[in-house]
């Protein structure tokens, strides 16, 4: 159930981004190379503006500013994340506990040895990386959880790993930040993080055959004040989705509504229409 919703939300955000970015790309191709752009459904918007008027030039300036800002923000986030991830990975490897890592990988039959245990007092559990995601556990986490609870955590993070949630979350974050003027992209980003946690919980419960291990692990982490802000390349075992996760553990068959603000829909549609009208004016 949750996996289907996560696919829809991620896909919806990417479709919006692909539509907007492709239109901007076509506009730039016309602007710099004179490529003719076939008119679309927003062609009627041309009639709203008169050429060679002050308002016409204001619209052109606004459009160029939006395109430049969108591209700049996306580029900054990607470059920033690249260097942040490299620095973060080096830090993780420097804290790696070779003995515990080998023991955990052997215990859970991880042939690729893709679980790293780090020496850290905080209770940490997350997946990291884009191409070949790794699972990171802390010694502090292992010390407070029993065998069944650790297994539930590993299954939870394995789902994030197999589903490439760190990569998807990062892509959705870039879309939400660069297309901030389309509120639906932010809604998709925030709700994907929640649904991905619910999906991982659902996967762990299926693997364990019971909610007991996962539920007790989550409660222990809450009691130990496990609260670390989610970064683009990591998916934490416990974050702002905790309330939804507890509801799912209590009533696993009950549907949890994720509200979509009507104002976000209206604002997003309005912005898309306005953006398209400016693009049409720009190439007219």
C-alpha positions, -999 to 999 in steps of 0.1 A, spaced: 0 0 0 26 25 11 50 15 -17 24 24 -43 18 57 -27 55 65 -25 59 57 -62 29 80 -71 42 109 -50 78 106 -63 66 103 -98 42 132 -95 69 155 -83 93 144 -111 66 149 -137 60 184 -126 98 191 -126 103 175 -160 74 196 -174 87 228 -160 124 222 -167 117 210 -203 97 241 -210 125 263 -196 150 243 -216 130 249 -248 128 286 -240 165 288 -235 171 270 -268 149 295 -285 166 324 -267 202 314 -275 199 293 -307 167 305 -322 151 271 -321 114 273 -330 91 261 -303 56 248 -312 28 265 -293 9 246 -267 -23 248 -247 -12 281 -232 -10 299 -265 -42 318 -257 -22 336 -229 -4 356 -256 -35 377 -260 -32 389 -224 0 409 -232 8 435 -257 43 435 -273 67 464 -267 48 475 -236 63 480 -201 43 450 -187 56 429 -216 92 436 -207 85 431 -170 72 396 -178 102 388 -199 126 400 -171 106 380 -145 107 348 -166 145 351 -171 150 357 -134 129 326 -125 148 304 -149 182 316 -138 172 312 -101 158 277 -106 189 265 -124 212 281 -99 195 267 -68 194 232 -84 231 234 -92 241 247 -58 221 219 -40 237 192 -62 273 205 -58 268 211 -20 255 176 -16 284 161 -35 310 176 -12 288 171 19 284 134 11 322 129 5 330 146 38 303 126 56 314 93 42 350 99 52 338 107 87 318 75 89 347 54 77 370 69 103 346 59 130 341 24 117 343 -4 142 359 -33 122 351 -60 147 314 -51 153 309 -45 115 322 -79 107 301 -95 134 268 -78 123 274 -86 86 280 -122 95 250 -124 118 226 -111 91 244 -129 63 253 -97 44 276 -111 17 284 -76 4 293 -64 40 271 -34 34 265 -27 71 289 -4 88 290 -1 126 305 31 139 318 40 173 293 66 185 273 71 217 242 83 200 216 57 188 220 60 150 206 39 122 203 51 87 211 43 51 234 65 31 247 68 -5 232 70 -40 247 44 -63 255 16 -37 237 26 -5 252 14 28 235 9 62 251 26 92 245 15 128 261 30 158 276 12 188 252 32 210 222 17 192 235 -18 194 241 -14 232 204 -4 240 186 -29 216 182 -66 219 187 -91 191 151 -90 179 151 -52 179 184 -49 160 170 -73 134 139 -52 129 161 -21 125 183 -38 99 152 -49 79 139 -14 81 171 1 67 174 -27 42 142 -15 26 156 21 24 187 6 9 170 -15 -18 145 12 -26 173 39 -31 154 62 -7 184 84 0 187 91 -38 150 96 -43 147 119 -12 176 140 -25 161 143 -60 127 154 -44 145 178 -22 163 195 -52 130 197 -69 112 212 -39 140 238 -33 145 248 -69 107 249 -77 97 264 -44 71 285 -62 52 254 -69 39 243 -34 30 207 -46 67 199 -49 73 206 -13 43 186 -3 56 156 -23 91 159 -7 77 160 28 52 133 24 76 110 5 99 110 36 69 100 58 56 73 34 91 59 29 94 54 66 60 37 68 70 15 38 102 5 56 83 -3 87 58 -24 68 87 -43 52 103 -49 85 71 -62 100 66 -86 71 101 -99 75 98 -103 113 63 -116 112 53 -93 140 52 -57 151 69 -65 184 106 -61 175 100 -29 155 77 -14 180 99 -19 210 130 -6 191 111 25 181 99 32 217 134 27 231 148 52 206 121 77 215 129 73 252 166 79 244 157 112 227 167 100 193 161 131 172 185 140 144 175 163 114 172 143 82 198 151 56 194 145 19 217 115 17 205 96 48 172 81 59 169 79 97 152 51 116 134 77 136 124 112 124 94 135 121 72 107 108 73 90 142 36 98 150 24 82 117 46 52 124 33 47 159 -3 48 145 6 22 119 21 -1 146 -11 3 167 -35 -1 138 -16 -17 109 -48 -22 88 -61 13 92 -55 38 65 -35 69 76 -46 100 56 -19 123 43 -36 156 39 -31 177 7 -38 214 12 -62 227 -14 -44 260 -14 -12 242 -25 -30 227 -55 -46 260 -65 -13 279 -61 7 253 -80 -18 253 -109 -18 291 -110 20 293 -110 22 267 -138 -3 286 -159 15 319 -152 49 304 -160 37 289 -192 21 322 -202 54 340 -197 72 314 -217 48 318 -246 52 356 -244 89 352 -243 91 332 -275 63 350 -293 
